[in-house]
């Protein structure tokens, strides 16, 4: 009954009900999607309601900023539930319908990036970034990239390099909601910049090896904007800015490094003369997997205990990242050594020392999983690097 009233726009207490729906779905995910939970009924009823698609497209025209924020929080809840259901292989029919429904409206969600309320901008960027990590049609990706390009052009009209560096002042965290820029057509803070970057990176990760002309054209124009910004900063400043934007959240930092590995692998597999490879070759050399990981280690003091903390945490995919990254080093050990010499004061020896200390901690035990495979990979890489120096 509540879902009927909400999607028919007949409900007076829309904000209250959306907040209740958010609480239900949050608990439903926390309990690992039990079928007997009311969250299952809410999830499946909303997805299959005949008016849901119309509601998605018209809700933002008739409600205020707080209700639109609650609407986006609820849609992010649906998307998160989809992700967990997909990983578990449950609710296959409902999850396929939910993803199809949300992706169908993805460009509508992009229009909310211009909304004059910072939380709406944040939550709409988050939703689009999340949806781009689902199986998605290349034309939808191209549409999102075109809208991201338009958003970045509006940003560049008002945004200055001084404003950019102001984003990194100590009080400008994800919990600080005062926009750094607010005009009629754009409202932005530090968190928005991070989320916009995640939209761009998620688009690249979702692209197939063969990129169509319209998508490539949008990518090239976005890269032109990025290259223009690079004239105002050194390569090290760019690396620092990228990591600083993600630095307040371990999960974001790890996911960024996983994504850069994915993009680098795509570029390695692309035809040598392809426009896609030519587009990103220069950028990936600056923000490469090696440079990103080693700069991350440098800015945290080359502290192996931080790597231990990340490996112990169940809130990030650092174990997966580290295993994938070690494969990356194995494919090009000389590239890794060269980057160590470039970025780390103590060169490759200091990095080897950090990784050796990590191995000792792993061998001591106490991890919530068997670390033997990781230990073997680390020892192999340490031996491999030792033979090259």
Secondary structure by P-SEA (a helix, b strand, c coil): caaaaaaaccccaaaaaaaaaaaaaaaaaaaccccccaaaaaaaaaaaccaaaaaaacccccccaaaaaaaaaaaaaaaaaaaaaaaaccaaaaaaaaaaaaaaaaaaaaaacccccaaaaaaaaaaaaaaaaccccaaaaaaaaaaaaaaaaaaaacccaaaaaacccccccccccccccccccccccaaaaaaaaaaaaaaaaaccccccaaaaaaaaaaaaaaaaaaccccaaaaaaaaaaaacccaaaaaaaaaaaaaaaaaaaacccccccccccaaaaaaacaaaaaaaaaaaacccaaaaaaaaaccccaaaaaaaaaaaaaaacaaaaaaaaaacccccaaaaaaaaaaaaaaaaaccccccaaaaaaaaaaaaaaaaaac
